[in-house]
Amino acid sequence: MSYAIVFSSKTGNTALLAQTLQEQLPQADCCYFGAPDAAALAADTLYVGFWTDKGKADADTLDFLQQLHGKRVFLFGTAGFGGSAPYFEKILAATRKALDGSNTVIGSFMCQGKMPISVRQRYEAMKAKPLHIPNLDALIENFDKALSHPDAADLEQLKQAVK
């Protein structure tokens, strides 16, 4: 049974997950590895990775998911915010809405991912203003916590999720 690993990665976090999947799965069965592309549609099973944009998969991934019919799909992704299972499940549920009902979701995995330093700089600039958002300290703390992710524990959890 052939598979494809399709992923969109803005900061490298989701690419790291995709590489981990590729190392975990039988190499001979992989017919495609890379960005969303029609070439991946030849696979029976698709491992589709994304970065989170406004609470769901990025636009390129959503467009690709809408092209799938009758496939087995494993969704994986990263999100800069969160770290909680309910938050990740909300993202996955919003992403699954892009899939046609003929597809079967065989599993999913999400973890936190580091964000570009420009995000922290934006928070700091906002904090310097007289009327700043009250939860900026929490946002900065989340940013700092995310810097180490995906970490070894995240990658091990991904390996377990695809077994």
OpenMM code with the backbone's topology and positions (N, CA, C; nanometers):
from openmm import Vec3, app, unit

residues = "MET SER TYR ALA ILE VAL PHE SER SER LYS THR GLY ASN THR ALA LEU LEU ALA GLN THR LEU GLN GLU GLN LEU PRO GLN ALA ASP CYS CYS TYR PHE GLY ALA PRO ASP ALA ALA ALA LEU ALA ALA ASP THR LEU TYR VAL GLY PHE TRP THR ASP LYS GLY LYS ALA ASP ALA ASP THR LEU ASP PHE LEU GLN GLN LEU HIS GLY LYS ARG VAL PHE LEU PHE GLY THR ALA GLY PHE GLY GLY SER ALA PRO TYR PHE GLU LYS ILE LEU ALA ALA THR ARG LYS ALA LEU ASP GLY SER ASN THR VAL ILE GLY SER PHE MET CYS GLN GLY LYS MET PRO ILE SER VAL ARG GLN ARG TYR GLU ALA MET LYS ALA LYS PRO LEU HIS ILE PRO ASN LEU ASP ALA LEU ILE GLU ASN PHE ASP LYS ALA LEU SER HIS PRO ASP ALA ALA ASP LEU GLU GLN LEU LYS GLN ALA VAL LYS".split()
positions = [
    Vec3(0.0843, -0.1177, 0.0000),
    Vec3(0.0000, 0.0000, 0.0000),
    Vec3(0.0891, 0.1243, 0.0000),
    Vec3(0.0725, 0.2100, -0.0973),
    Vec3(0.1575, 0.3281, -0.1102),
    Vec3(0.1097, 0.4408, -0.0184),
    Vec3(0.2040, 0.5254, 0.0160),
    Vec3(0.1695, 0.6426, 0.0966),
    Vec3(0.2471, 0.7636, 0.0466),
    Vec3(0.1950, 0.8799, 0.0831),
    Vec3(0.2611, 1.0068, 0.0532),
    Vec3(0.2648, 1.0885, 0.1811),
    Vec3(0.3715, 1.1641, 0.1981),
    Vec3(0.3816, 1.2590, 0.3085),
    Vec3(0.3805, 1.3975, 0.2456),
    Vec3(0.2734, 1.4690, 0.2714),
    Vec3(0.2500, 1.6007, 0.2129),
    Vec3(0.2471, 1.7003, 0.3278),
    Vec3(0.3235, 1.8081, 0.3166),
    Vec3(0.3269, 1.9020, 0.4282),
    Vec3(0.3555, 2.0443, 0.3833),
    Vec3(0.3023, 2.1361, 0.4611),
    Vec3(0.3281, 2.2781, 0.4457),
    Vec3(0.3945, 2.3229, 0.5753),
    Vec3(0.5096, 2.3882, 0.5639),
    Vec3(0.5855, 2.4252, 0.6833),
    Vec3(0.6436, 2.5641, 0.6662),
    Vec3(0.5914, 2.6582, 0.7409),
    Vec3(0.6356, 2.7969, 0.7295),
    Vec3(0.7667, 2.8211, 0.8054),
    Vec3(0.7834, 2.7542, 0.9196),
    Vec3(0.9007, 2.7798, 1.0046),
    Vec3(0.9898, 2.6575, 1.0246),
    Vec3(0.9561, 2.5459, 0.9597),
    Vec3(1.0366, 2.4258, 0.9730),
    Vec3(0.9843, 2.3260, 1.0754),
    Vec3(0.8889, 2.3659, 1.1576),
    Vec3(0.8350, 2.2765, 1.2607),
    Vec3(0.7642, 2.1559, 1.1988),
    Vec3(0.6756, 2.1804, 1.1048),
    Vec3(0.5995, 2.0715, 1.0434),
    Vec3(0.6902, 1.9877, 0.9539),
    Vec3(0.7911, 2.0494, 0.8933),
    Vec3(0.8881, 1.9739, 0.8135),
    Vec3(0.9620, 1.8729, 0.9019),
    Vec3(0.9939, 1.9114, 1.0249),
    Vec3(1.0597, 1.8193, 1.1177),
    Vec3(0.9695, 1.7003, 1.1486),
    Vec3(0.8404, 1.7254, 1.1674),
    Vec3(0.7459, 1.6159, 1.1894),
    Vec3(0.7397, 1.5256, 1.0657),
    Vec3(0.7371, 1.5852, 0.9477),
    Vec3(0.7310, 1.5076, 0.8231),
    Vec3(0.8548, 1.4188, 0.8081),
    Vec3(0.9711, 1.4728, 0.8396),
    Vec3(1.0949, 1.3944, 0.8316),
    Vec3(1.0920, 1.2783, 0.9306),
    Vec3(1.0378, 1.3031, 1.0489),
    Vec3(1.0252, 1.1978, 1.1499),
    Vec3(0.9333, 1.0874, 1.1000),
    Vec3(0.8227, 1.1254, 1.0368),
    Vec3(0.7319, 1.0255, 0.9788),
    Vec3(0.8022, 0.9440, 0.8707),
    Vec3(0.8751, 1.0117, 0.7843),
    Vec3(0.9436, 0.9437, 0.6744),
    Vec3(1.0424, 0.8402, 0.7288),
    Vec3(1.1114, 0.8728, 0.8358),
    Vec3(1.2060, 0.7793, 0.8970),
    Vec3(1.1346, 0.6606, 0.9616),
    Vec3(1.0111, 0.6824, 1.0068),
    Vec3(0.9350, 0.5808, 1.0793),
    Vec3(0.8647, 0.4815, 0.9865),
    Vec3(0.8262, 0.5278, 0.8686),
    Vec3(0.7459, 0.4464, 0.7767),
    Vec3(0.8345, 0.3721, 0.6752),
    Vec3(0.7836, 0.2629, 0.6159),
    Vec3(0.8622, 0.1871, 0.5173),
    Vec3(0.8981, 0.2734, 0.3956),
    Vec3(1.0261, 0.2899, 0.3720),
    Vec3(1.0745, 0.3776, 0.2646),
    Vec3(1.0248, 0.3349, 0.1266),
    Vec3(1.0193, 0.2047, 0.1035),
    Vec3(0.9837, 0.1527, -0.0298),
    Vec3(0.8400, 0.1871, -0.0703),
    Vec3(0.7536, 0.2113, 0.0285),
    Vec3(0.6124, 0.2388, -0.0004),
    Vec3(0.5829, 0.3865, -0.0230),
    Vec3(0.6813, 0.4729, -0.0021),
    Vec3(0.6601, 0.6181, -0.0149),
    Vec3(0.6670, 0.6588, -0.1621),
    Vec3(0.5564, 0.7140, -0.2130),
    Vec3(0.5545, 0.7564, -0.3533),
    Vec3(0.5672, 0.9079, -0.3684),
    Vec3(0.5597, 0.9816, -0.2567),
    Vec3(0.5727, 1.1274, -0.2646),
    Vec3(0.6086, 1.1819, -0.1273),
    Vec3(0.6984, 1.2814, -0.1244),
    Vec3(0.7351, 1.3523, -0.0026),
    Vec3(0.7580, 1.4975, -0.0409),
    Vec3(0.6763, 1.5878, 0.0146),
    Vec3(0.6969, 1.7287, -0.0162),
    Vec3(0.5729, 1.8140, 0.0028),
    Vec3(0.5775, 1.9312, -0.0559),
    Vec3(0.4693, 2.0294, -0.0455),
    Vec3(0.3434, 1.9773, -0.1151),
    Vec3(0.2268, 2.0319, -0.0797),
    Vec3(0.1029, 1.9880, -0.1445),
    Vec3(0.1144, 1.9930, -0.2966),
    Vec3(0.0863, 1.8768, -0.3591),
    Vec3(0.1012, 1.8651, -0.5035),
    Vec3(0.0128, 1.7501, -0.5522),
    Vec3(-0.0396, 1.7634, -0.6716),
    Vec3(-0.1260, 1.6602, -0.7286),
    Vec3(-0.0549, 1.5256, -0.7415),
    Vec3(0.0772, 1.5250, -0.7483),
    Vec3(0.1527, 1.3998, -0.7600),
    Vec3(0.1271, 1.3079, -0.6404),
    Vec3(0.0940, 1.3634, -0.5265),
    Vec3(0.0693, 1.2845, -0.4056),
    Vec3(-0.0633, 1.2097, -0.4117),
    Vec3(-0.1510, 1.2502, -0.5009),
    Vec3(-0.2845, 1.1892, -0.5084),
    Vec3(-0.2813, 1.0438, -0.5528),
    Vec3(-0.1700, 0.9962, -0.6031),
    Vec3(-0.1573, 0.8564, -0.6444),
    Vec3(-0.1496, 0.7614, -0.5246),
    Vec3(-0.1190, 0.8130, -0.4078),
    Vec3(-0.1034, 0.7301, -0.2879),
    Vec3(-0.2381, 0.6855, -0.2317),
    Vec3(-0.2366, 0.5677, -0.1686),
    Vec3(-0.3567, 0.5176, -0.1006),
    Vec3(-0.3773, 0.5877, 0.0329),
    Vec3(-0.2658, 0.6122, 0.1025),
    Vec3(-0.2677, 0.6761, 0.2336),
    Vec3(-0.1862, 0.8038, 0.2262),
    Vec3(-0.2422, 0.9104, 0.2811),
    Vec3(-0.1709, 1.0383, 0.2819),
    Vec3(-0.1525, 1.0868, 0.4248),
    Vec3(-0.0284, 1.1199, 0.4568),
    Vec3(0.0062, 1.1834, 0.5829),
    Vec3(0.0187, 1.3307, 0.5490),
    Vec3(-0.0755, 1.4109, 0.5994),
    Vec3(-0.0834, 1.5507, 0.5580),
    Vec3(-0.0536, 1.6409, 0.6775),
    Vec3(0.0540, 1.7188, 0.6642),
    Vec3(0.0992, 1.8063, 0.7715),
    Vec3(0.0781, 1.9529, 0.7398),
    Vec3(0.0568, 2.0294, 0.8448),
    Vec3(0.0260, 2.1714, 0.8277),
    Vec3(0.0755, 2.2544, 0.9456),
    Vec3(0.0855, 2.3828, 0.9208),
    Vec3(0.1062, 2.4782, 1.0291),
    Vec3(-0.0282, 2.5458, 1.0532),
    Vec3(-0.0511, 2.5900, 1.1730),
    Vec3(-0.1811, 2.6456, 1.2103),
    Vec3(-0.1878, 2.7938, 1.1768),
    Vec3(-0.2948, 2.8305, 1.1096),
    Vec3(-0.3204, 2.9687, 1.0708),
    Vec3(-0.4645, 3.0015, 1.1085),
    Vec3(-0.4796, 3.0875, 1.2059),
    Vec3(-0.6131, 3.1304, 1.2506),
    Vec3(-0.7015, 3.0124, 1.2925),
    Vec3(-0.6440, 2.9191, 1.3672),
    Vec3(-0.7223, 2.8118, 1.4256),
    Vec3(-0.7506, 2.6905, 1.3387),
    Vec3(-0.6851, 2.6834, 1.2207),
    Vec3(-0.7008, 2.5653, 1.1346),
    Vec3(-0.5762, 2.5538, 1.0479),
    Vec3(-0.5727, 2.4520, 0.9648),
    Vec3(-0.4583, 2.4341, 0.8754),
    Vec3(-0.4426, 2.5544, 0.7831),
    Vec3(-0.3201, 2.5758, 0.7396),
    Vec3(-0.2916, 2.6843, 0.6448),
    Vec3(-0.3684, 2.6628, 0.5142),
    Vec3(-0.3831, 2.7685, 0.4381),
    Vec3(-0.4658, 2.7668, 0.3164),
    Vec3(-0.4187, 2.6645, 0.2133),
    Vec3(-0.2869, 2.6497, 0.1930),
    Vec3(-0.2369, 2.5531, 0.0941),
    Vec3(-0.2792, 2.4107, 0.1316),
    Vec3(-0.2709, 2.3793, 0.2604),
    Vec3(-0.3094, 2.2456, 0.3055),
    Vec3(-0.4594, 2.2247, 0.2911),
    Vec3(-0.5386, 2.3241, 0.3281),
    Vec3(-0.6842, 2.3109, 0.3147),
    Vec3(-0.7236, 2.2891, 0.1690),
    Vec3(-0.6609, 2.3617, 0.0772),
    Vec3(-0.6887, 2.3442, -0.0651),
    Vec3(-0.6551, 2.2011, -0.1089),
    Vec3(-0.5411, 2.1500, -0.0610),
    Vec3(-0.5011, 2.0145, -0.0964),
    Vec3(-0.5997, 1.9120, -0.0397),
    Vec3(-0.6381, 1.9267, 0.0849),
    Vec3(-0.7301, 1.8325, 0.1487),
    Vec3(-0.8623, 1.8225, 0.0721),
    Vec3(-0.9059, 1.9327, 0.0155),
    Vec3(-1.0325, 1.9337, -0.0582),
    Vec3(-1.0249, 1.8504, -0.1863),
    Vec3(-0.9045, 1.8201, -0.2324),
    Vec3(-0.8860, 1.7398, -0.3540),
    Vec3(-0.8898, 1.5892, -0.3266),
    Vec3(-0.8880, 1.5508, -0.1997),
    Vec3(-0.8804, 1.4089, -0.1657),
    Vec3(-1.0173, 1.3421, -0.1687),
    Vec3(-1.0214, 1.2235, -0.2266),
    Vec3(-1.1443, 1.1433, -0.2331),
    Vec3(-1.1069, 0.9970, -0.2167),
    Vec3(-1.1723, 0.9301, -0.1233),
    Vec3(-1.1510, 0.7870, -0.1030),
    Vec3(-1.0126, 0.7515, -0.0498),
    Vec3(-0.9516, 0.8417, 0.0211),
    Vec3(-0.8163, 0.8186, 0.0723),
    Vec3(-0.8185, 0.7921, 0.2233),
    Vec3(-0.7117, 0.7276, 0.2685),
    Vec3(-0.6854, 0.7147, 0.4115),
    Vec3(-0.5947, 0.8323, 0.4464),
    Vec3(-0.6324, 0.9084, 0.5501),
    Vec3(-0.5612, 1.0329, 0.5799),
    Vec3(-0.5198, 1.0365, 0.7271),
    Vec3(-0.3942, 1.0698, 0.7484),
    Vec3(-0.3417, 1.0956, 0.8820),
    Vec3(-0.3033, 1.2428, 0.8837),
    Vec3(-0.3639, 1.3211, 0.9718),
    Vec3(-0.3361, 1.4639, 0.9814),
    Vec3(-0.2331, 1.4898, 1.0915),
    Vec3(-0.1370, 1.5774, 1.0629),
    Vec3(-0.0423, 1.6177, 1.1667),
    Vec3(-0.0093, 1.7650, 1.1489),
    Vec3(0.0185, 1.8300, 1.2608),
    Vec3(0.0453, 1.9722, 1.2502),
    Vec3(0.1102, 2.0305, 1.3738),
    Vec3(0.1448, 2.1574, 1.3611),
    Vec3(0.2040, 2.2328, 1.4714),
    Vec3(0.1279, 2.3633, 1.4888),
    Vec3(0.1292, 2.4103, 1.6124),
    Vec3(0.0641, 2.5369, 1.6457),
    Vec3(0.1527, 2.6113, 1.7450),
    Vec3(0.1733, 2.7375, 1.7213),
    Vec3(0.2565, 2.8173, 1.8113),
    Vec3(0.1937, 2.8366, 1.9477),
    Vec3(0.0636, 2.8415, 1.9512),
    Vec3(-0.0064, 2.8611, 2.0776),
    Vec3(-0.0573, 2.7287, 2.1293),
    Vec3(-0.0949, 2.7282, 2.2513),
    Vec3(-0.1582, 2.6093, 2.3048),
    Vec3(-0.0634, 2.5177, 2.3769),
    Vec3(-0.0765, 2.3933, 2.3452),
    Vec3(-0.0066, 2.2926, 2.4205),
    Vec3(-0.1094, 2.2065, 2.4922),
    Vec3(-0.2361, 2.2427, 2.4780),
    Vec3(-0.3419, 2.1651, 2.5434),
    Vec3(-0.4142, 2.0797, 2.4405),
    Vec3(-0.4505, 1.9597, 2.4824),
    Vec3(-0.5208, 1.8667, 2.3928),
    Vec3(-0.6517, 1.9247, 2.3389),
    Vec3(-0.7339, 1.9921, 2.4210),
    Vec3(-0.8586, 2.0483, 2.3665),
    Vec3(-0.8339, 2.1532, 2.2572),
    Vec3(-0.7314, 2.2354, 2.2736),
    Vec3(-0.6996, 2.3349, 2.1714),
    Vec3(-0.6564, 2.2666, 2.0421),
    Vec3(-0.5704, 2.1669, 2.0533),
    Vec3(-0.5251, 2.0943, 1.9352),
    Vec3(-0.6413, 2.0224, 1.8667),
    Vec3(-0.7310, 1.9652, 1.9450),
    Vec3(-0.8458, 1.8947, 1.8862),
    Vec3(-0.9364, 1.9922, 1.8111),
    Vec3(-0.9495, 2.1129, 1.8620),
    Vec3(-1.0300, 2.2152, 1.7941),
    Vec3(-0.9692, 2.2477, 1.6563),
    Vec3(-0.8369, 2.2576, 1.6500),
    Vec3(-0.7676, 2.2840, 1.5232),
    Vec3(-0.7889, 2.1671, 1.4272),
    Vec3(-0.7715, 2.0451, 1.4785),
    Vec3(-0.7888, 1.9261, 1.3943),
    Vec3(-0.9324, 1.9150, 1.3431),
    Vec3(-1.0294, 1.9452, 1.4290),
    Vec3(-1.1707, 1.9384, 1.3874),
    Vec3(-1.1979, 2.0400, 1.2765),
    Vec3(-1.1448, 2.1603, 1.2903),
    Vec3(-1.1635, 2.2630, 1.1867),
    Vec3(-1.0966, 2.2208, 1.0561),
    Vec3(-0.9831, 2.1536, 1.0662),
    Vec3(-0.9101, 2.1079, 0.9474),
    Vec3(-0.9828, 1.9918, 0.8806),
    Vec3(-1.0363, 1.8991, 0.9588),
    Vec3(-1.1086, 1.7839, 0.9027),
    Vec3(-1.2289, 1.8277, 0.8200),
    Vec3(-1.2842, 1.9441, 0.8469),
    Vec3(-1.3999, 1.9931, 0.7706),
    Vec3(-1.3669, 2.0112, 0.6222),
    Vec3(-1.2384, 2.0240, 0.5889),
    Vec3(-1.1995, 2.0400, 0.4482),
    Vec3(-1.2030, 1.9068, 0.3731),
    Vec3(-1.2096, 1.7961, 0.4457),
    Vec3(-1.2070, 1.6640, 0.3829),
    Vec3(-1.3456, 1.6192, 0.3369),
    Vec3(-1.3509, 1.5621, 0.2193),
    Vec3(-1.4717, 1.5002, 0.1670),
    Vec3(-1.5056, 1.3783, 0.2536),
    Vec3(-1.6338, 1.3478, 0.2666),
    Vec3(-1.6792, 1.2367, 0.3487),
    Vec3(-1.6342, 1.0998, 0.3009),
    Vec3(-1.5835, 1.0893, 0.1781),
    Vec3(-1.5372, 0.9605, 0.1263),
    Vec3(-1.3998, 0.9205, 0.1818),
    Vec3(-1.3326, 1.0146, 0.2470),
    Vec3(-1.2014, 0.9878, 0.3055),
    Vec3(-1.2173, 0.9296, 0.4454),
    Vec3(-1.1158, 0.8559, 0.4898),
    Vec3(-1.1139, 0.8004, 0.6242),
    Vec3(-0.9943, 0.8582, 0.6988),
    Vec3(-1.0204, 0.9270, 0.8083),
    Vec3(-0.9107, 0.9790, 0.8906),
    Vec3(-0.8643, 0.8646, 0.9800),
    Vec3(-0.7388, 0.8222, 0.9602),
    Vec3(-0.6854, 0.7067, 1.0333),
    Vec3(-0.6083, 0.7474, 1.1590),
    Vec3(-0.5902, 0.8763, 1.1778),
    Vec3(-0.5199, 0.9245, 1.2965),
    Vec3(-0.4826, 1.0699, 1.2820),
    Vec3(-0.4302, 1.1252, 1.3912),
    Vec3(-0.3883, 1.2651, 1.3890),
    Vec3(-0.2886, 1.2899, 1.5013),
    Vec3(-0.2139, 1.3970, 1.4855),
    Vec3(-0.1152, 1.4372, 1.5863),
    Vec3(-0.0915, 1.5866, 1.5733),
    Vec3(-0.0838, 1.6520, 1.6888),
    Vec3(-0.0487, 1.7955, 1.6915),
    Vec3(0.0446, 1.8201, 1.8083),
    Vec3(0.1327, 1.9169, 1.7900),
    Vec3(0.2165, 1.9620, 1.9003),
    Vec3(0.2457, 2.1105, 1.8822),
    Vec3(0.3014, 2.1672, 1.9866),
    Vec3(0.3391, 2.3070, 1.9806),
    Vec3(0.4623, 2.3218, 1.8923),
    Vec3(0.4765, 2.4385, 1.8310),
    Vec3(0.5927, 2.4669, 1.7474),
    Vec3(0.6431, 2.6074, 1.7724),
    Vec3(0.7735, 2.6221, 1.7582),
    Vec3(0.8322, 2.7548, 1.7807),
    Vec3(0.7823, 2.8534, 1.6747),
    Vec3(0.7821, 2.9807, 1.7130),
    Vec3(0.7358, 3.0876, 1.6247),
    Vec3(0.8536, 3.1786, 1.5889),
    Vec3(0.8432, 3.2548, 1.4829),
    Vec3(0.9498, 3.3484, 1.4468),
    Vec3(0.9686, 3.4537, 1.5565),
    Vec3(1.0920, 3.5015, 1.5749),
    Vec3(1.1231, 3.6014, 1.6767),
    Vec3(1.0423, 3.7297, 1.6555),
    Vec3(1.0002, 3.7544, 1.5322),
    Vec3(0.9215, 3.8755, 1.5034),
    Vec3(0.7910, 3.8770, 1.5837),
    Vec3(0.7391, 3.7590, 1.6170),
    Vec3(0.6165, 3.7523, 1.6971),
    Vec3(0.6432, 3.8087, 1.8359),
    Vec3(0.7531, 3.7664, 1.8981),
    Vec3(0.7866, 3.8158, 2.0323),
    Vec3(0.8134, 3.9666, 2.0278),
    Vec3(0.8824, 4.0106, 1.9250),
    Vec3(0.9117, 4.1539, 1.9113),
    Vec3(0.7832, 4.2347, 1.8980),
    Vec3(0.6850, 4.1797, 1.8269),
    Vec3(0.5563, 4.2489, 1.8133),
    Vec3(0.4873, 4.2593, 1.9489),
    Vec3(0.4913, 4.1510, 2.0266),
    Vec3(0.4315, 4.1539, 2.1607),
    Vec3(0.4997, 4.2586, 2.2484),
    Vec3(0.6322, 4.2611, 2.2432),
    Vec3(0.7068, 4.3569, 2.3253),
    Vec3(0.6741, 4.5007, 2.2853),
    Vec3(0.6604, 4.5250, 2.1564),
    Vec3(0.6258, 4.6589, 2.1081),
    Vec3(0.4854, 4.6976, 2.1544),
    Vec3(0.3942, 4.6019, 2.1529),
    Vec3(0.2577, 4.6288, 2.1986),
    Vec3(0.2565, 4.6578, 2.3489),
    Vec3(0.3420, 4.5896, 2.4222),
    Vec3(0.3479, 4.6066, 2.5676),
    Vec3(0.3982, 4.7464, 2.6037),
    Vec3(0.4798, 4.8040, 2.5188),
    Vec3(0.5356, 4.9364, 2.5452),
    Vec3(0.4328, 5.0482, 2.5270),
    Vec3(0.3217, 5.0173, 2.4635),
    Vec3(0.2178, 5.1185, 2.4427),
    Vec3(0.1371, 5.1362, 2.5715),
    Vec3(0.0857, 5.2578, 2.5955),
    Vec3(0.0119, 5.2835, 2.7203),
    Vec3(-0.1117, 5.1942, 2.7386),
    Vec3(-0.1849, 5.1696, 2.6325),
    Vec3(-0.3059, 5.0876, 2.6427),
    Vec3(-0.2801, 4.9540, 2.5748),
    Vec3(-0.2041, 4.8686, 2.6414),
    Vec3(-0.1716, 4.7407, 2.5799),
    Vec3(-0.2691, 4.6313, 2.6242),
    Vec3(-0.2673, 4.5249, 2.5498),
    Vec3(-0.3538, 4.4089, 2.5775),
    Vec3(-0.3112, 4.3484, 2.7120),
    Vec3(-0.4059, 4.3206, 2.8006),
    Vec3(-0.3703, 4.2731, 2.9344),
    Vec3(-0.2987, 4.1382, 2.9401),
    Vec3(-0.3181, 4.0503, 2.8426),
    Vec3(-0.2585, 3.9173, 2.8501),
    Vec3(-0.1256, 3.9064, 2.7744),
    Vec3(-0.0606, 4.0176, 2.7469),
    Vec3(0.0646, 4.0140, 2.6715),
    Vec3(0.1734, 3.9348, 2.7436),
    Vec3(0.1786, 3.9435, 2.8763),
    Vec3(0.2793, 3.8663, 2.9498),
    Vec3(0.2586, 3.7165, 2.9267),
    Vec3(0.1343, 3.6729, 2.9237),
    Vec3(0.1040, 3.5313, 2.8982),
    Vec3(0.1432, 3.4930, 2.7558),
    Vec3(0.1209, 3.5816, 2.6603),
    Vec3(0.1590, 3.5542, 2.5215),
    Vec3(0.3103, 3.5428, 2.5072),
    Vec3(0.3834, 3.6316, 2.5748),
    Vec3(0.5298, 3.6264, 2.5716),
    Vec3(0.5787, 3.4984, 2.6392),
    Vec3(0.5175, 3.4604, 2.7499),
    Vec3(0.5543, 3.3369, 2.8196),
    Vec3(0.5301, 3.2157, 2.7286),
    Vec3(0.4166, 3.2144, 2.6581),
    Vec3(0.3869, 3.1050, 2.5642),
    Vec3(0.4905, 3.1009, 2.4527),
    Vec3(0.5274, 3.2183, 2.4015),
    Vec3(0.6282, 3.2248, 2.2959),
    Vec3(0.7574, 3.1588, 2.3428),
    Vec3(0.8020, 3.1960, 2.4626),
    Vec3(0.9266, 3.1420, 2.5163),
    Vec3(0.9172, 2.9915, 2.5388),
    Vec3(0.8022, 2.9437, 2.5847),
    Vec3(0.7816, 2.8010, 2.6080),
    Vec3(0.7857, 2.7236, 2.4756),
    Vec3(0.7354, 2.7845, 2.3711),
    Vec3(0.7281, 2.7179, 2.2404),
    Vec3(0.8642, 2.7039, 2.1722),
    Vec3(0.9637, 2.7789, 2.2172),
    Vec3(1.0940, 2.7801, 2.1500),
    Vec3(1.1599, 2.6430, 2.1383),
    Vec3(1.1305, 2.5528, 2.2300),
    Vec3(1.1948, 2.4210, 2.2279),
    Vec3(1.1158, 2.3164, 2.1489),
    Vec3(1.0037, 2.3552, 2.0910),
    Vec3(0.9159, 2.2576, 2.0245),
    Vec3(0.9215, 2.2710, 1.8722),
    Vec3(0.9012, 2.1596, 1.8020),
    Vec3(0.8818, 2.0243, 1.8509),
    Vec3(1.0100, 1.9708, 1.9138),
    Vec3(0.9970, 1.9068, 2.0302),
    Vec3(1.1129, 1.8511, 2.0993),
    Vec3(1.1127, 1.6984, 2.0862),
    Vec3(1.2095, 1.6340, 2.1509),
    Vec3(1.2231, 1.4877, 2.1397),
    Vec3(1.0976, 1.4159, 2.1870),
    Vec3(1.0344, 1.4670, 2.2921),
    Vec3(0.9115, 1.4038, 2.3424),
    Vec3(0.7986, 1.4159, 2.2400),
    Vec3(0.7885, 1.5313, 2.1733),
    Vec3(0.6862, 1.5496, 2.0692),
    Vec3(0.7087, 1.4487, 1.9557),
    Vec3(0.8339, 1.4326, 1.9135),
    Vec3(0.8649, 1.3422, 1.8032),
    Vec3(0.8364, 1.1964, 1.8413),
    Vec3(0.8627, 1.1619, 1.9659),
    Vec3(0.8326, 1.0265, 2.0126),
    Vec3(0.6811, 1.0034, 2.0146),
    Vec3(0.6045, 1.1033, 2.0570),
    Vec3(0.4583, 1.0916, 2.0568),
    Vec3(0.4053, 1.0747, 1.9148),
    Vec3(0.4645, 1.1438, 1.8197),
    Vec3(0.4260, 1.1296, 1.6795),
    Vec3(0.4523, 0.9865, 1.6321),
    Vec3(0.5692, 0.9324, 1.6652),
    Vec3(0.6021, 0.7948, 1.6257),
    Vec3(0.4999, 0.6967, 1.6819),
    Vec3(0.4587, 0.7189, 1.8069),
    Vec3(0.3601, 0.6309, 1.8686),
    Vec3(0.2238, 0.6462, 1.8004),
    Vec3(0.1913, 0.7676, 1.7591),
    Vec3(0.0604, 0.7927, 1.6965),
    Vec3(0.0457, 0.7231, 1.5617),
    Vec3(0.1562, 0.6996, 1.4911),
    Vec3(0.1464, 0.6360, 1.3597),
    Vec3(0.1651, 0.4849, 1.3649),
    Vec3(0.1950, 0.4298, 1.4802),
    Vec3(0.2118, 0.2839, 1.4917),
    Vec3(0.0792, 0.2135, 1.4794),
] * unit.nanometer
topology = app.Topology()
chain = topology.addChain("A")
for resn in residues:
    res = topology.addResidue(resn, chain)
    for name in ("N", "CA", "C"):
        topology.addAtom(name, app.Element.getBySymbol(name[0]), res)
